[in-house]
């Protein structure tokens, strides 16, 4: 399991219907959002609140941490 903001971001993504697609390079995962209809990377070692909010924005989710 990841550290920092990853568990919170993962819960929010799952709550909004996003799905894990595949493992990416290094410590990244590729997720897909049905809201924004796009795939985006999520770092498992997510320690930046700004980056966490950017990921949520890419997913089309208005919620912020």
mmJSON file of the N, C-alpha and C atoms, coordinates in Angstrom:
{"data_MODEL":{"atom_site":{
"group_PDB":["ATOM","ATOM","ATOM","ATOM","ATOM","ATOM","ATOM","ATOM","ATOM","ATOM","ATOM","ATOM","ATOM","ATOM","ATOM","ATOM","ATOM","ATOM","ATOM","ATOM","ATOM","ATOM","ATOM","ATOM","ATOM","ATOM","ATOM","ATOM","ATOM","ATOM","ATOM","ATOM","ATOM","ATOM","ATOM","ATOM","ATOM","ATOM","ATOM","ATOM","ATOM","ATOM","ATOM","ATOM","ATOM","ATOM","ATOM","ATOM","ATOM","ATOM","ATOM","ATOM","ATOM","ATOM","ATOM","ATOM","ATOM","ATOM","ATOM","ATOM","ATOM","ATOM","ATOM","ATOM","ATOM","ATOM","ATOM","ATOM","ATOM","ATOM","ATOM","ATOM","ATOM","ATOM","ATOM","ATOM","ATOM","ATOM","ATOM","ATOM","ATOM","ATOM","ATOM","ATOM","ATOM","ATOM","ATOM","ATOM","ATOM","ATOM","ATOM","ATOM","ATOM","ATOM","ATOM","ATOM","ATOM","ATOM","ATOM","ATOM","ATOM","ATOM","ATOM","ATOM","ATOM","ATOM","ATOM","ATOM","ATOM","ATOM","ATOM","ATOM","ATOM","ATOM","ATOM","ATOM","ATOM","ATOM","ATOM","ATOM","ATOM","ATOM","ATOM","ATOM","ATOM","ATOM","ATOM","ATOM","ATOM","ATOM","ATOM","ATOM","ATOM","ATOM","ATOM","ATOM","ATOM","ATOM","ATOM","ATOM","ATOM","ATOM","ATOM","ATOM","ATOM","ATOM","ATOM","ATOM","ATOM","ATOM","ATOM","ATOM","ATOM","ATOM","ATOM","ATOM","ATOM","ATOM","ATOM","ATOM","ATOM","ATOM","ATOM","ATOM","ATOM","ATOM","ATOM","ATOM","ATOM","ATOM","ATOM","ATOM","ATOM","ATOM","ATOM","ATOM","ATOM","ATOM","ATOM","ATOM","ATOM","ATOM","ATOM","ATOM","ATOM","ATOM","ATOM","ATOM","ATOM","ATOM","ATOM","ATOM","ATOM","ATOM","ATOM"],
"id":[1,2,3,4,5,6,7,8,9,10,11,12,13,14,15,16,17,18,19,20,21,22,23,24,25,26,27,28,29,30,31,32,33,34,35,36,37,38,39,40,41,42,43,44,45,46,47,48,49,50,51,52,53,54,55,56,57,58,59,60,61,62,63,64,65,66,67,68,69,70,71,72,73,74,75,76,77,78,79,80,81,82,83,84,85,86,87,88,89,90,91,92,93,94,95,96,97,98,99,100,101,102,103,104,105,106,107,108,109,110,111,112,113,114,115,116,117,118,119,120,121,122,123,124,125,126,127,128,129,130,131,132,133,134,135,136,137,138,139,140,141,142,143,144,145,146,147,148,149,150,151,152,153,154,155,156,157,158,159,160,161,162,163,164,165,166,167,168,169,170,171,172,173,174,175,176,177,178,179,180,181,182,183,184,185,186,187,188,189,190,191,192,193,194,195],
"type_symbol":["N","C","C","N","C","C","N","C","C","N","C","C","N","C","C","N","C","C","N","C","C","N","C","C","N","C","C","N","C","C","N","C","C","N","C","C","N","C","C","N","C","C","N","C","C","N","C","C","N","C","C","N","C","C","N","C","C","N","C","C","N","C","C","N","C","C","N","C","C","N","C","C","N","C","C","N","C","C","N","C","C","N","C","C","N","C","C","N","C","C","N","C","C","N","C","C","N","C","C","N","C","C","N","C","C","N","C","C","N","C","C","N","C","C","N","C","C","N","C","C","N","C","C","N","C","C","N","C","C","N","C","C","N","C","C","N","C","C","N","C","C","N","C","C","N","C","C","N","C","C","N","C","C","N","C","C","N","C","C","N","C","C","N","C","C","N","C","C","N","C","C","N","C","C","N","C","C","N","C","C","N","C","C","N","C","C","N","C","C","N","C","C","N","C","C"],
"label_atom_id":["N","CA","C","N","CA","C","N","CA","C","N","CA","C","N","CA","C","N","CA","C","N","CA","C","N","CA","C","N","CA","C","N","CA","C","N","CA","C","N","CA","C","N","CA","C","N","CA","C","N","CA","C","N","CA","C","N","CA","C","N","CA","C","N","CA","C","N","CA","C","N","CA","C","N","CA","C","N","CA","C","N","CA","C","N","CA","C","N","CA","C","N","CA","C","N","CA","C","N","CA","C","N","CA","C","N","CA","C","N","CA","C","N","CA","C","N","CA","C","N","CA","C","N","CA","C","N","CA","C","N","CA","C","N","CA","C","N","CA","C","N","CA","C","N","CA","C","N","CA","C","N","CA","C","N","CA","C","N","CA","C","N","CA","C","N","CA","C","N","CA","C","N","CA","C","N","CA","C","N","CA","C","N","CA","C","N","CA","C","N","CA","C","N","CA","C","N","CA","C","N","CA","C","N","CA","C","N","CA","C","N","CA","C","N","CA","C","N","CA","C","N","CA","C","N","CA","C"],
"label_alt_id":[null,null,null,null,null,null,null,null,null,null,null,null,null,null,null,null,null,null,null,null,null,null,null,null,null,null,null,null,null,null,null,null,null,null,null,null,null,null,null,null,null,null,null,null,null,null,null,null,null,null,null,null,null,null,null,null,null,null,null,null,null,null,null,null,null,null,null,null,null,null,null,null,null,null,null,null,null,null,null,null,null,null,null,null,null,null,null,null,null,null,null,null,null,null,null,null,null,null,null,null,null,null,null,null,null,null,null,null,null,null,null,null,null,null,null,null,null,null,null,null,null,null,null,null,null,null,null,null,null,null,null,null,null,null,null,null,null,null,null,null,null,null,null,null,null,null,null,null,null,null,null,null,null,null,null,null,null,null,null,null,null,null,null,null,null,null,null,null,null,null,null,null,null,null,null,null,null,null,null,null,null,null,null,null,null,null,null,null,null,null,null,null,null,null,null],
"label_comp_id":["UNK","UNK","UNK","UNK","UNK","UNK","UNK","UNK","UNK","UNK","UNK","UNK","UNK","UNK","UNK","UNK","UNK","UNK","UNK","UNK","UNK","UNK","UNK","UNK","UNK","UNK","UNK","UNK","UNK","UNK","UNK","UNK","UNK","UNK","UNK","UNK","UNK","UNK","UNK","UNK","UNK","UNK","UNK","UNK","UNK","UNK","UNK","UNK","UNK","UNK","UNK","UNK","UNK","UNK","UNK","UNK","UNK","UNK","UNK","UNK","UNK","UNK","UNK","UNK","UNK","UNK","UNK","UNK","UNK","UNK","UNK","UNK","UNK","UNK","UNK","UNK","UNK","UNK","UNK","UNK","UNK","UNK","UNK","UNK","UNK","UNK","UNK","UNK","UNK","UNK","UNK","UNK","UNK","UNK","UNK","UNK","UNK","UNK","UNK","UNK","UNK","UNK","UNK","UNK","UNK","UNK","UNK","UNK","UNK","UNK","UNK","UNK","UNK","UNK","UNK","UNK","UNK","UNK","UNK","UNK","UNK","UNK","UNK","UNK","UNK","UNK","UNK","UNK","UNK","UNK","UNK","UNK","UNK","UNK","UNK","UNK","UNK","UNK","UNK","UNK","UNK","UNK","UNK","UNK","UNK","UNK","UNK","UNK","UNK","UNK","UNK","UNK","UNK","UNK","UNK","UNK","UNK","UNK","UNK","UNK","UNK","UNK","UNK","UNK","UNK","UNK","UNK","UNK","UNK","UNK","UNK","UNK","UNK","UNK","UNK","UNK","UNK","UNK","UNK","UNK","UNK","UNK","UNK","UNK","UNK","UNK","UNK","UNK","UNK","UNK","UNK","UNK","UNK","UNK","UNK"],
"label_asym_id":["A","A","A","A","A","A","A","A","A","A","A","A","A","A","A","A","A","A","A","A","A","A","A","A","A","A","A","A","A","A","A","A","A","A","A","A","A","A","A","A","A","A","A","A","A","A","A","A","A","A","A","A","A","A","A","A","A","A","A","A","A","A","A","A","A","A","A","A","A","A","A","A","A","A","A","A","A","A","A","A","A","A","A","A","A","A","A","A","A","A","A","A","A","A","A","A","A","A","A","A","A","A","A","A","A","A","A","A","A","A","A","A","A","A","A","A","A","A","A","A","A","A","A","A","A","A","A","A","A","A","A","A","A","A","A","A","A","A","A","A","A","A","A","A","A","A","A","A","A","A","A","A","A","A","A","A","A","A","A","A","A","A","A","A","A","A","A","A","A","A","A","A","A","A","A","A","A","A","A","A","A","A","A","A","A","A","A","A","A","A","A","A","A","A","A"],
"label_entity_id":["1","1","1","1","1","1","1","1","1","1","1","1","1","1","1","1","1","1","1","1","1","1","1","1","1","1","1","1","1","1","1","1","1","1","1","1","1","1","1","1","1","1","1","1","1","1","1","1","1","1","1","1","1","1","1","1","1","1","1","1","1","1","1","1","1","1","1","1","1","1","1","1","1","1","1","1","1","1","1","1","1","1","1","1","1","1","1","1","1","1","1","1","1","1","1","1","1","1","1","1","1","1","1","1","1","1","1","1","1","1","1","1","1","1","1","1","1","1","1","1","1","1","1","1","1","1","1","1","1","1","1","1","1","1","1","1","1","1","1","1","1","1","1","1","1","1","1","1","1","1","1","1","1","1","1","1","1","1","1","1","1","1","1","1","1","1","1","1","1","1","1","1","1","1","1","1","1","1","1","1","1","1","1","1","1","1","1","1","1","1","1","1","1","1","1"],
"label_seq_id":[1,1,1,2,2,2,3,3,3,4,4,4,5,5,5,6,6,6,7,7,7,8,8,8,9,9,9,10,10,10,11,11,11,12,12,12,13,13,13,14,14,14,15,15,15,16,16,16,17,17,17,18,18,18,19,19,19,20,20,20,21,21,21,22,22,22,23,23,23,24,24,24,25,25,25,26,26,26,27,27,27,28,28,28,29,29,29,30,30,30,31,31,31,32,32,32,33,33,33,34,34,34,35,35,35,36,36,36,37,37,37,38,38,38,39,39,39,40,40,40,41,41,41,42,42,42,43,43,43,44,44,44,45,45,45,46,46,46,47,47,47,48,48,48,49,49,49,50,50,50,51,51,51,52,52,52,53,53,53,54,54,54,55,55,55,56,56,56,57,57,57,58,58,58,59,59,59,60,60,60,61,61,61,62,62,62,63,63,63,64,64,64,65,65,65],
"pdbx_PDB_ins_code":[null,null,null,null,null,null,null,null,null,null,null,null,null,null,null,null,null,null,null,null,null,null,null,null,null,null,null,null,null,null,null,null,null,null,null,null,null,null,null,null,null,null,null,null,null,null,null,null,null,null,null,null,null,null,null,null,null,null,null,null,null,null,null,null,null,null,null,null,null,null,null,null,null,null,null,null,null,null,null,null,null,null,null,null,null,null,null,null,null,null,null,null,null,null,null,null,null,null,null,null,null,null,null,null,null,null,null,null,null,null,null,null,null,null,null,null,null,null,null,null,null,null,null,null,null,null,null,null,null,null,null,null,null,null,null,null,null,null,null,null,null,null,null,null,null,null,null,null,null,null,null,null,null,null,null,null,null,null,null,null,null,null,null,null,null,null,null,null,null,null,null,null,null,null,null,null,null,null,null,null,null,null,null,null,null,null,null,null,null,null,null,null,null,null,null],
"Cartn_x":[0.839,0.0,0.881,0.39,1.169,1.262,1.966,2.143,1.66,1.656,1.269,-0.207,-0.512,-1.887,-2.497,-1.721,-2.226,-3.489,-3.531,-4.755,-6.006,-5.876,-7.013,-7.45,-6.483,-6.789,-7.432,-6.913,-7.451,-8.914,-9.227,-10.6,-11.544,-11.097,-11.922,-12.147,-11.077,-11.2,-12.191,-12.075,-12.975,-14.419,-14.602,-15.942,-16.625,-15.85,-16.407,-16.419,-16.153,-16.281,-15.037,-13.919,-12.669,-12.17,-11.465,-10.981,-9.479,-8.834,-7.418,-7.311,-6.456,-6.29,-5.107,-3.93,-2.725,-1.613,-0.571,0.624,1.419,1.904,2.712,4.184,5.007,6.44,6.748,7.695,8.121,6.996,6.773,5.753,4.451,4.147,2.934,1.898,0.644,-0.472,-1.231,-1.874,-2.694,-4.156,-4.903,-6.307,-7.129,-8.423,-9.334,-10.54,-10.936,-12.092,-13.226,-14.402,-15.562,-16.123,-15.763,-16.245,-15.563,-14.234,-13.484,-13.188,-13.472,-13.242,-11.777,-10.871,-9.445,-8.679,-7.53,-6.629,-5.58,-5.091,-4.123,-3.253,-2.009,-1.124,-1.335,-1.159,-1.212,0.022,0.822,2.024,1.623,2.131,1.857,2.547,3.668,4.385,4.012,2.728,2.177,2.286,3.248,3.491,3.117,2.649,2.333,0.823,0.307,-1.115,-1.488,-0.607,-0.862,-1.004,-0.109,-0.185,-1.427,-1.785,-2.992,-4.222,-4.298,-5.431,-5.419,-4.239,-4.127,-4.652,-4.353,-4.844,-6.366,-6.928,-8.389,-9.001,-8.34,-8.823,-8.79,-7.716,-7.619,-8.739,-9.166,-10.23,-11.606,-11.668,-12.94,-13.692,-12.972,-13.571,-13.317,-14.374,-14.251,-13.72,-13.712,-13.258,-11.763,-11.367,-9.955,-9.546,-8.267,-7.734,-7.211],
"Cartn_y":[-1.174,0.0,1.232,2.29,3.506,4.3,5.399,6.256,7.658,8.536,9.915,10.041,10.678,10.947,9.831,8.822,7.756,7.078,6.659,5.989,6.864,8.152,9.064,9.237,9.44,9.621,8.361,7.204,5.923,5.765,6.064,5.954,6.892,8.121,9.091,8.621,8.132,7.642,6.49,5.523,4.378,4.808,5.746,6.239,6.884,7.508,8.174,7.292,6.006,5.069,4.883,5.461,5.266,3.843,3.319,1.946,1.873,0.955,0.682,-0.055,0.446,-0.199,-1.162,-0.632,-1.459,-0.8,-1.566,-1.04,-0.245,0.913,1.734,1.529,2.467,2.382,2.768,2.064,2.387,2.225,3.253,3.185,3.852,3.823,4.455,3.411,3.81,3.011,3.837,3.151,3.828,3.581,4.666,4.612,5.208,4.842,5.389,6.004,7.192,7.878,7.904,7.376,7.482,8.904,9.724,11.111,11.932,11.872,12.639,11.823,10.519,9.598,9.599,9.58,9.549,8.733,8.258,7.526,8.497,8.23,9.12,8.316,8.755,8.048,8.519,7.585,7.89,7.27,8.107,7.616,6.974,5.782,5.104,5.843,6.477,7.255,8.732,9.028,10.365,11.175,12.101,12.877,14.341,14.781,16.179,16.39,17.294,17.618,18.249,19.072,19.723,18.681,17.702,16.645,15.78,15.519,14.741,15.451,16.764,17.535,17.593,17.608,17.591,16.269,15.182,13.863,13.837,14.355,14.396,15.264,16.36,17.243,16.523,15.754,14.991,13.968,13.451,12.461,13.095,14.445,15.136,15.233,15.094,15.123,16.503,17.146,18.493,18.522,17.398,17.328,17.625,18.314,18.635,18.149,17.834,17.4,18.583],
"Cartn_z":[0.0,0.0,0.0,-0.571,-0.697,0.586,0.498,1.66,1.33,2.302,2.078,1.742,0.616,0.208,-0.639,-1.003,-1.875,-1.342,-0.072,0.4,0.291,0.585,0.485,-0.967,-1.861,-3.283,-3.838,-3.481,-3.957,-3.538,-2.286,-1.791,-2.553,-2.793,-3.519,-4.954,-5.598,-6.974,-7.051,-6.149,-6.155,-5.875,-4.968,-4.627,-5.83,-6.708,-7.881,-9.126,-8.968,-10.084,-10.929,-10.526,-11.274,-11.054,-12.053,-11.969,-12.248,-11.55,-11.781,-13.097,-14.007,-15.31,-15.307,-14.903,-14.956,-14.148,-13.942,-13.296,-14.321,-13.939,-14.84,-14.544,-15.0,-14.737,-13.3,-12.719,-11.358,-10.365,-9.566,-8.522,-8.957,-10.239,-10.746,-11.155,-11.029,-11.498,-12.537,-13.467,-14.465,-14.097,-13.909,-13.555,-14.694,-14.748,-15.747,-15.044,-15.497,-14.934,-15.942,-15.57,-16.458,-16.496,-15.52,-15.478,-16.574,-16.608,-17.611,-18.863,-18.808,-19.928,-20.364,-19.382,-19.704,-18.666,-19.094,-18.206,-17.681,-16.456,-15.834,-14.862,-14.655,-13.731,-12.293,-11.363,-9.934,-9.293,-8.636,-7.952,-6.632,-6.365,-5.104,-3.955,-4.244,-3.229,-3.376,-3.205,-3.416,-2.122,-2.077,-0.862,-0.988,-2.141,-2.378,-2.451,-1.62,-1.651,-2.996,-3.531,-4.82,-5.924,-5.944,-6.95,-6.74,-5.496,-5.206,-5.758,-5.563,-6.082,-7.602,-8.214,-9.675,-10.227,-9.561,-9.988,-9.929,-8.838,-8.722,-9.818,-10.145,-11.209,-12.556,-12.825,-14.073,-14.168,-13.008,-12.98,-13.118,-13.079,-13.201,-11.893,-10.781,-9.447,-8.833,-8.349,-7.789,-6.367,-5.7,-4.304,-4.192,-3.125,-2.879,-1.505,-1.349,-0.054,0.732],
"occupancy":[1.0,1.0,1.0,1.0,1.0,1.0,1.0,1.0,1.0,1.0,1.0,1.0,1.0,1.0,1.0,1.0,1.0,1.0,1.0,1.0,1.0,1.0,1.0,1.0,1.0,1.0,1.0,1.0,1.0,1.0,1.0,1.0,1.0,1.0,1.0,1.0,1.0,1.0,1.0,1.0,1.0,1.0,1.0,1.0,1.0,1.0,1.0,1.0,1.0,1.0,1.0,1.0,1.0,1.0,1.0,1.0,1.0,1.0,1.0,1.0,1.0,1.0,1.0,1.0,1.0,1.0,1.0,1.0,1.0,1.0,1.0,1.0,1.0,1.0,1.0,1.0,1.0,1.0,1.0,1.0,1.0,1.0,1.0,1.0,1.0,1.0,1.0,1.0,1.0,1.0,1.0,1.0,1.0,1.0,1.0,1.0,1.0,1.0,1.0,1.0,1.0,1.0,1.0,1.0,1.0,1.0,1.0,1.0,1.0,1.0,1.0,1.0,1.0,1.0,1.0,1.0,1.0,1.0,1.0,1.0,1.0,1.0,1.0,1.0,1.0,1.0,1.0,1.0,1.0,1.0,1.0,1.0,1.0,1.0,1.0,1.0,1.0,1.0,1.0,1.0,1.0,1.0,1.0,1.0,1.0,1.0,1.0,1.0,1.0,1.0,1.0,1.0,1.0,1.0,1.0,1.0,1.0,1.0,1.0,1.0,1.0,1.0,1.0,1.0,1.0,1.0,1.0,1.0,1.0,1.0,1.0,1.0,1.0,1.0,1.0,1.0,1.0,1.0,1.0,1.0,1.0,1.0,1.0,1.0,1.0,1.0,1.0,1.0,1.0,1.0,1.0,1.0,1.0,1.0,1.0],
"B_iso_or_equiv":[0.0,0.0,0.0,0.0,0.0,0.0,0.0,0.0,0.0,0.0,0.0,0.0,0.0,0.0,0.0,0.0,0.0,0.0,0.0,0.0,0.0,0.0,0.0,0.0,0.0,0.0,0.0,0.0,0.0,0.0,0.0,0.0,0.0,0.0,0.0,0.0,0.0,0.0,0.0,0.0,0.0,0.0,0.0,0.0,0.0,0.0,0.0,0.0,0.0,0.0,0.0,0.0,0.0,0.0,0.0,0.0,0.0,0.0,0.0,0.0,0.0,0.0,0.0,0.0,0.0,0.0,0.0,0.0,0.0,0.0,0.0,0.0,0.0,0.0,0.0,0.0,0.0,0.0,0.0,0.0,0.0,0.0,0.0,0.0,0.0,0.0,0.0,0.0,0.0,0.0,0.0,0.0,0.0,0.0,0.0,0.0,0.0,0.0,0.0,0.0,0.0,0.0,0.0,0.0,0.0,0.0,0.0,0.0,0.0,0.0,0.0,0.0,0.0,0.0,0.0,0.0,0.0,0.0,0.0,0.0,0.0,0.0,0.0,0.0,0.0,0.0,0.0,0.0,0.0,0.0,0.0,0.0,0.0,0.0,0.0,0.0,0.0,0.0,0.0,0.0,0.0,0.0,0.0,0.0,0.0,0.0,0.0,0.0,0.0,0.0,0.0,0.0,0.0,0.0,0.0,0.0,0.0,0.0,0.0,0.0,0.0,0.0,0.0,0.0,0.0,0.0,0.0,0.0,0.0,0.0,0.0,0.0,0.0,0.0,0.0,0.0,0.0,0.0,0.0,0.0,0.0,0.0,0.0,0.0,0.0,0.0,0.0,0.0,0.0,0.0,0.0,0.0,0.0,0.0,0.0],
"pdbx_formal_charge":[null,null,null,null,null,null,null,null,null,null,null,null,null,null,null,null,null,null,null,null,null,null,null,null,null,null,null,null,null,null,null,null,null,null,null,null,null,null,null,null,null,null,null,null,null,null,null,null,null,null,null,null,null,null,null,null,null,null,null,null,null,null,null,null,null,null,null,null,null,null,null,null,null,null,null,null,null,null,null,null,null,null,null,null,null,null,null,null,null,null,null,null,null,null,null,null,null,null,null,null,null,null,null,null,null,null,null,null,null,null,null,null,null,null,null,null,null,null,null,null,null,null,null,null,null,null,null,null,null,null,null,null,null,null,null,null,null,null,null,null,null,null,null,null,null,null,null,null,null,null,null,null,null,null,null,null,null,null,null,null,null,null,null,null,null,null,null,null,null,null,null,null,null,null,null,null,null,null,null,null,null,null,null,null,null,null,null,null,null,null,null,null,null,null,null],
"auth_seq_id":[1,1,1,2,2,2,3,3,3,4,4,4,5,5,5,6,6,6,7,7,7,8,8,8,9,9,9,10,10,10,11,11,11,12,12,12,13,13,13,14,14,14,15,15,15,16,16,16,17,17,17,18,18,18,19,19,19,20,20,20,21,21,21,22,22,22,23,23,23,24,24,24,25,25,25,26,26,26,27,27,27,28,28,28,29,29,29,30,30,30,31,31,31,32,32,32,33,33,33,34,34,34,35,35,35,36,36,36,37,37,37,38,38,38,39,39,39,40,40,40,41,41,41,42,42,42,43,43,43,44,44,44,45,45,45,46,46,46,47,47,47,48,48,48,49,49,49,50,50,50,51,51,51,52,52,52,53,53,53,54,54,54,55,55,55,56,56,56,57,57,57,58,58,58,59,59,59,60,60,60,61,61,61,62,62,62,63,63,63,64,64,64,65,65,65],
"auth_comp_id":["UNK","UNK","UNK","UNK","UNK","UNK","UNK","UNK","UNK","UNK","UNK","UNK","UNK","UNK","UNK","UNK","UNK","UNK","UNK","UNK","UNK","UNK","UNK","UNK","UNK","UNK","UNK","UNK","UNK","UNK","UNK","UNK","UNK","UNK","UNK","UNK","UNK","UNK","UNK","UNK","UNK","UNK","UNK","UNK","UNK","UNK","UNK","UNK","UNK","UNK","UNK","UNK","UNK","UNK","UNK","UNK","UNK","UNK","UNK","UNK","UNK","UNK","UNK","UNK","UNK","UNK","UNK","UNK","UNK","UNK","UNK","UNK","UNK","UNK","UNK","UNK","UNK","UNK","UNK","UNK","UNK","UNK","UNK","UNK","UNK","UNK","UNK","UNK","UNK","UNK","UNK","UNK","UNK","UNK","UNK","UNK","UNK","UNK","UNK","UNK","UNK","UNK","UNK","UNK","UNK","UNK","UNK","UNK","UNK","UNK","UNK","UNK","UNK","UNK","UNK","UNK","UNK","UNK","UNK","UNK","UNK","UNK","UNK","UNK","UNK","UNK","UNK","UNK","UNK","UNK","UNK","UNK","UNK","UNK","UNK","UNK","UNK","UNK","UNK","UNK","UNK","UNK","UNK","UNK","UNK","UNK","UNK","UNK","UNK","UNK","UNK","UNK","UNK","UNK","UNK","UNK","UNK","UNK","UNK","UNK","UNK","UNK","UNK","UNK","UNK","UNK","UNK","UNK","UNK","UNK","UNK","UNK","UNK","UNK","UNK","UNK","UNK","UNK","UNK","UNK","UNK","UNK","UNK","UNK","UNK","UNK","UNK","UNK","UNK","UNK","UNK","UNK","UNK","UNK","UNK"],
"auth_asym_id":["A","A","A","A","A","A","A","A","A","A","A","A","A","A","A","A","A","A","A","A","A","A","A","A","A","A","A","A","A","A","A","A","A","A","A","A","A","A","A","A","A","A","A","A","A","A","A","A","A","A","A","A","A","A","A","A","A","A","A","A","A","A","A","A","A","A","A","A","A","A","A","A","A","A","A","A","A","A","A","A","A","A","A","A","A","A","A","A","A","A","A","A","A","A","A","A","A","A","A","A","A","A","A","A","A","A","A","A","A","A","A","A","A","A","A","A","A","A","A","A","A","A","A","A","A","A","A","A","A","A","A","A","A","A","A","A","A","A","A","A","A","A","A","A","A","A","A","A","A","A","A","A","A","A","A","A","A","A","A","A","A","A","A","A","A","A","A","A","A","A","A","A","A","A","A","A","A","A","A","A","A","A","A","A","A","A","A","A","A","A","A","A","A","A","A"],
"auth_atom_id":["N","CA","C","N","CA","C","N","CA","C","N","CA","C","N","CA","C","N","CA","C","N","CA","C","N","CA","C","N","CA","C","N","CA","C","N","CA","C","N","CA","C","N","CA","C","N","CA","C","N","CA","C","N","CA","C","N","CA","C","N","CA","C","N","CA","C","N","CA","C","N","CA","C","N","CA","C","N","CA","C","N","CA","C","N","CA","C","N","CA","C","N","CA","C","N","CA","C","N","CA","C","N","CA","C","N","CA","C","N","CA","C","N","CA","C","N","CA","C","N","CA","C","N","CA","C","N","CA","C","N","CA","C","N","CA","C","N","CA","C","N","CA","C","N","CA","C","N","CA","C","N","CA","C","N","CA","C","N","CA","C","N","CA","C","N","CA","C","N","CA","C","N","CA","C","N","CA","C","N","CA","C","N","CA","C","N","CA","C","N","CA","C","N","CA","C","N","CA","C","N","CA","C","N","CA","C","N","CA","C","N","CA","C","N","CA","C","N","CA","C","N","CA","C","N","CA","C"],
"pdbx_PDB_model_num":[1,1,1,1,1,1,1,1,1,1,1,1,1,1,1,1,1,1,1,1,1,1,1,1,1,1,1,1,1,1,1,1,1,1,1,1,1,1,1,1,1,1,1,1,1,1,1,1,1,1,1,1,1,1,1,1,1,1,1,1,1,1,1,1,1,1,1,1,1,1,1,1,1,1,1,1,1,1,1,1,1,1,1,1,1,1,1,1,1,1,1,1,1,1,1,1,1,1,1,1,1,1,1,1,1,1,1,1,1,1,1,1,1,1,1,1,1,1,1,1,1,1,1,1,1,1,1,1,1,1,1,1,1,1,1,1,1,1,1,1,1,1,1,1,1,1,1,1,1,1,1,1,1,1,1,1,1,1,1,1,1,1,1,1,1,1,1,1,1,1,1,1,1,1,1,1,1,1,1,1,1,1,1,1,1,1,1,1,1,1,1,1,1,1,1]
}}}
